C-alpha cells in the first residue's frame, strides 16, 4: 500500500516532462531535481528511501554530458508502476 506522499512521488516520475515513454514509464530514468512534488529535498529523500526499500523505484546518477558533474536520476520499477496504478484506480 502506498502512502499519499509515496503516490505523489511516483506520480511525479510517471508524469515527468522528461519521461521518454509516457505510455510505459517503467525503467525510464528522469532527473530527480525536476520531479520533486514536495517543498524540500529532505522530504523527497525520505520518500525515495521508503520507495526504494519497497522496490518501487531505483535511484542513480548519470553524467551531465560534459563528464564533470553527475546528476541524480530516478526510475519507477514494474512493481512501483503496478502499485501506482492500483492506487490511482482506487482513488
C-alpha positions, 0 to 999 in steps of 0.5 A: 500500500502506498502512502499519499506522499509515496503516490505523489512521488511516483506520480511525479516520475510517471508524469515527468516532462522528461519521461521518454515513454509516457505510455510505459514509464517503467525503467525510464530514468528522469532527473530527480531535481525536476520531479520533486512534488514536495517543498524540500529535498529532505522530504523527497529523500525520505520518500525515495528511501521508503520507495526504494526499500519497497522496490518501487523505484531505483535511484542513480546518477548519470553524467551531465554530458560534459563528464564533470558533474553527475546528476541524480536520476530516478526510475519507477520499477514494474512493481512501483508502476503496478502499485501506482496504478492500483492506487490511482484506480482506487482513488 
